[in-house]
């Protein structure tokens, strides 16, 4: 079988040379070929072919993302037209999407070469912004946010679901989230955490002043639209935390859920889920201390118990 073509996506500023060197050693073993994006050419060592983004997305069989969740989300958006699997290597902080640490990459590549992994599908929000005669498409794997700019007043937006007017928002921001993104800005704003098994999305206002003042959960088949209403002088449009544009009175943002828009490589889904629950507890998701202890891997709990045992008395 032909060796897979592995694309490297790098965090724009973090030092990820250790992982690049690990990938080069794997490449030298003949079990995979490496390519990278032209934007990262100056930070690569010898022997790695660089491609323009279009060719990169057309050719790669899978992607290794070196960064945090932001880099991982960027990698998934990059290849969304042909959603090849993405493996995340954590050079960030908390990291919910990324699974492995840099020192685990060599072992992960061995397992990937042996086909010892699973694939985890991820939904995304497809959005079309219509404003001033232009139409622009966006894709968000976590959330899509209309947020006020300082000094420019509140965000005012009418919500239409399936062609029927539902209500309006007047708030600091309006956040539309996927199930994966529901633990981020949506949760911080008081919205519900959606199960990863759920196909749907949730819309939550941030600091609402009038209109709809709580979350609205929508089914996967429901299409909805935000009509930016009178009083919105200037608001930022964010995709997965990145400012991608601006909206004001008269703009329309149509949103729908795109199922299985991305694919994440999981080497140990159970460990990743357990680690994710620990990270959520650190962000104040309600977990009792006894439940938090249960999230610690059993082998670690066993070592801790042995360490806590009193030494036998001499005599």
C-alpha positions, -999 to 999 in steps of 0.1 A, spaced: 0 0 0 13 35 -9 25 55 21 0 82 31 7 118 23 7 137 56 2 174 57 17 196 84 -1 226 98 19 247 122 10 273 148 20 307 134 44 315 162 51 287 186 83 267 184 71 233 171 105 221 158 106 190 180 74 176 164 86 185 129 118 166 136 97 136 149 77 137 116 109 139 96 122 107 113 89 90 106 92 101 70 127 88 67 115 54 78 94 52 46 61 49 63 48 82 52 54 112 30 53 148 43 41 181 28 35 215 43 20 248 34 40 274 16 33 299 44 54 277 67 83 271 43 109 292 62 103 272 95 108 238 80 139 216 77 151 200 45 131 172 27 96 185 32 78 196 0 58 228 3 25 234 -15 0 262 -21 -31 258 1 -53 246 -28 -29 218 -38 -22 210 -1 -59 204 5 -64 184 -27 -35 160 -21 -31 152 16 -45 120 31 -44 133 67 -32 163 86 -10 167 117 -19 200 135 9 214 157 -6 240 180 -36 243 203 -73 241 197 -72 272 175 -47 256 151 -67 224 151 -99 243 142 -80 261 115 -68 228 101 -103 214 100 -116 245 83 -87 243 58 -96 208 46 -134 210 51 -141 207 13 -125 173 16 -125 165 53 -95 143 57 -86 132 93 -67 156 115 -45 147 145 -39 174 170 -6 178 189 -9 201 219 13 232 219 -15 252 235 -30 256 270 -62 237 280 -69 221 246 -102 202 242 -98 190 207 -61 181 206 -54 147 221 -16 141 223 14 159 237 46 165 216 65 137 234 37 112 224 38 120 187 63 93 177 42 66 194 11 81 178 26 79 143 35 42 149 -1 35 158 -14 54 128 9 34 105 -6 3 120 -42 16 115 -47 15 153 -69 46 157 -105 57 154 -122 86 135 -144 111 153 -168 132 131 -174 168 139 -203 190 128 -199 226 118 -221 257 112 -222 269 76 -231 306 74 -237 330 45 -234 367 52 -252 390 28 -245 427 32 -240 456 8 -246 434 -22 -219 409 -13 -223 372 -2 -195 356 19 -194 320 32 -180 309 65 -176 276 84 -174 274 122 -166 241 140 -171 257 175 -191 289 173 -202 318 152 -206 351 171 -219 385 164 -203 407 190 -205 444 198 -175 466 193 -166 489 223 -183 522 221 -206 511 192 -237 501 213 -254 468 215 -261 441 189 -297 441 177 -308 411 156 -340 394 146 -341 356 147 -360 337 120 -362 299 121 -374 281 90 -389 313 76 -408 321 107 -399 351 129 -390 338 164 -380 370 182 -352 395 186 -320 400 205 -305 431 220 -273 420 237 -236 424 239 -233 394 216 -252 365 201 -234 331 200 -244 302 177 -226 270 188 -222 234 177 -223 207 203 -185 207 204 -184 245 208 -211 245 234 -185 242 262 -168 275 251 -183 310 247 -219 295 249 -213 279 283 -195 310 296 -226 330 287 -248 306 306 -259 284 278 -263 246 280 -237 220 273 -249 199 243 -240 163 241 -214 155 214 -239 128 202 -265 155 194 -269 168 159 -280 204 165 -269 238 176 -276 263 203 -280 301 201 -273 321 233 -273 359 240 -245 374 260 -256 400 285 -291 405 270 -308 438 276 -341 430 258 -358 404 237 -348 368 239 -329 364 271 -321 327 272 -307 299 249 -326 284 220 -316 249 209 -322 240 173 -324 207 154 -299 198 127 -325 203 99 -335 238 110 -321 267 91 -321 300 108 -312 336 100 -301 367 119 -313 400 104 -291 427 119 -316 453 131 -317 490 135 -293 502 162 -264 480 154 -238 505 142 -208 482 141 -204 446 153 -177 420 147 -184 387 131 -163 359 147 -157 324 135 -142 300 161 -129 331 180 -113 348 150 -127 381 138 -135 375 101 -157 405 92 -180 433 103 -218 436 103 -242 465 108 -279 473 103 -292 456 71 -269 426 71 -283 391 70 -265 360 83 -281 326 73 -269 296 93 -274 258 91 -257 228 106 -234 208 83 -231 173 96 -197 155 96 -179 185 82 -146 175 98 -129 143 110 -106 140 141 -81 112 147 -86 96 181 -60 72 194 -77 67 228 -112 81 228 -118 70 264 -87 87 277 -95 118 257 -130 119 271 -118 115 306 -92 143 301 -118 165 286 -140 161 317 -111 171 340 -105 202 319 -142 211 320 -141 207 358 -112 232 359 -135 256 341 -161 252 368 -184 227 352 -202 213 383 -182 182 394 -180 171 430 -145 163 445 -154 126 446 -164 127 410 -132 145 401 -112 117 417 -130 92 395 -117 110 364 -81 102 373 -69 71 354 -71 40 375 -34 32 373 -26 67 386 -51 63 414 -35 30 423 0 46 425 -14 74 447 -30 49 471 3 31 474 22 63 480 -3 73 508 1 40 527 19 44 560 53 29 563 55 -1 586 68 7 621 102 -7 630 105 -28 661 
